[in-house]
Amino acid sequence: MNVLIDTNVILDVLGKREPFFQHSTSILMLAAKNKISASITANSLTDLHYLLKKYLKNNEQIKNALKSLIEILDIVDITKNDCLKAFDLPMDDYEDALLAFCAKRVKADYIITRNIKDFLNSPVNPITPEDFISRFFAEENI
């Protein structure tokens, strides 16, 4: 299974944000164990670097956290075509549309996000971390 992970899910893990931490961490664990193919967009890394200043003490901790993340997740580049095609999606937020188009290009099965409503018109189905974990383990038991 191939998934693209929204920035908010990664922030739940690295910021240890409750009550979201457990399910979001489970997704990264599945990726680390190669049970799923998981990725984030390149611009998510820059967003995370900025946002993690609220949760981590210093720049070295932020760099180490992001390096660890890069070890287990694929990084999806953003092309000129992605930037243009994202404008054509019937979505209000350009950043979300860009993520959605990248998910389509890499043939992701799902966009894992806590903001389902932001991706209702996405070409790739959004799913919450909790629902993804439930679905993944239900399919594993078939």
C-alpha positions in Angstrom: 0.0 0.0 0.0 1.3 3.4 -1.0 0.4 6.5 1.1 1.3 10.2 1.1 1.3 11.7 4.6 0.1 15.2 5.4 2.3 17.5 7.5 -0.2 17.5 10.4 0.3 13.7 11.0 4.1 14.0 11.1 3.7 17.0 13.5 1.5 14.8 15.8 4.4 12.4 16.1 7.4 14.8 16.4 5.5 17.2 18.6 4.0 14.3 20.7 0.6 15.9 20.3 -2.2 14.1 22.1 -4.7 12.5 21.5 -3.2 12.0 18.0 0.2 10.7 18.8 -0.5 6.9 19.0 -2.2 6.4 15.6 0.2 8.8 13.8 3.1 7.0 15.3 1.7 3.6 14.2 1.7 4.8 10.6 5.4 5.7 10.8 6.2 2.4 12.5 4.5 0.6 9.6 6.7 2.6 7.2 9.8 1.8 9.2 9.0 -1.9 9.1 8.3 -1.7 5.3 4.7 -2.8 5.7 3.6 0.3 3.7 5.3 2.6 1.3 4.9 6.1 2.8 6.1 9.5 1.7 5.8 13.2 2.3 6.3 16.1 -0.1 9.6 18.0 -0.1 7.8 21.2 1.0 6.5 19.3 4.1 10.1 19.1 5.3 10.5 22.8 5.2 7.2 23.3 6.9 8.1 20.8 9.6 11.5 22.5 10.1 9.7 25.8 10.8 6.9 24.3 12.9 9.0 22.1 15.1 10.6 25.1 16.7 7.5 25.2 18.9 8.1 21.6 20.1 11.8 20.9 20.1 14.5 22.7 22.1 17.1 23.5 19.5 18.0 23.3 15.8 20.1 20.2 16.3 17.1 18.3 17.7 15.0 19.5 14.7 17.7 18.4 12.2 18.0 15.0 13.9 14.3 14.5 13.9 14.0 15.3 10.2 17.0 13.2 9.3 15.3 10.2 11.1 12.1 10.9 9.2 13.9 11.0 5.9 15.4 7.6 6.7 12.0 5.9 6.8 9.9 8.0 4.4 10.2 8.7 0.7 10.4 12.3 -0.3 8.2 13.3 -3.2 9.7 16.1 -5.3 7.4 18.9 -6.5 7.6 19.6 -10.2 6.6 22.6 -12.3 3.8 20.5 -13.7 2.6 19.6 -10.2 2.4 23.3 -9.4 0.4 24.1 -12.5 -2.0 21.1 -12.3 -2.7 21.8 -8.6 -4.5 25.0 -9.7 -6.9 22.9 -11.8 -8.1 20.8 -8.8 -11.4 22.0 -7.3 -9.8 22.6 -3.9 -9.8 25.9 -1.9 -6.3 25.6 -0.4 -3.4 25.6 -2.9 -1.0 23.8 -0.6 -3.5 21.0 -0.1 -4.2 20.9 -3.8 -0.5 20.6 -4.5 -0.2 17.7 -2.0 -3.2 16.0 -3.6 -1.8 16.3 -7.1 1.6 14.9 -5.9 -0.3 12.0 -4.3 -2.0 11.3 -7.7 1.3 11.5 -9.5 3.0 8.9 -7.2 -0.2 6.7 -7.4 -0.8 6.9 -3.6 -3.7 4.8 -2.4 -4.5 7.4 0.3 -3.6 10.8 1.7 -3.3 10.3 5.4 -4.4 13.5 7.1 -6.4 14.7 10.1 -8.0 17.3 7.9 -10.3 15.2 5.8 -12.6 18.1 4.8 -9.6 19.8 3.1 -9.2 16.9 0.7 -12.9 16.1 -0.2 -12.3 17.1 -3.8 -8.9 15.4 -4.0 -8.2 12.8 -6.8 -6.7 10.6 -4.0 -9.0 9.6 -1.1 -8.1 11.1 2.3 -8.2 9.0 5.4 -7.5 9.8 9.1 -4.6 8.0 10.8 -7.1 6.2 13.0 -9.2 4.9 10.1 -6.1 4.0 8.1 -4.7 1.8 11.0 -8.1 0.1 11.4 -8.3 -0.5 7.7 -4.7 -1.7 7.4 -5.1 -4.3 10.2 -8.5 -5.4 8.9 -7.0 -6.1 5.5 -4.0 -7.9 7.1 -6.4 -10.3 8.8 -8.2 -11.3 5.6 
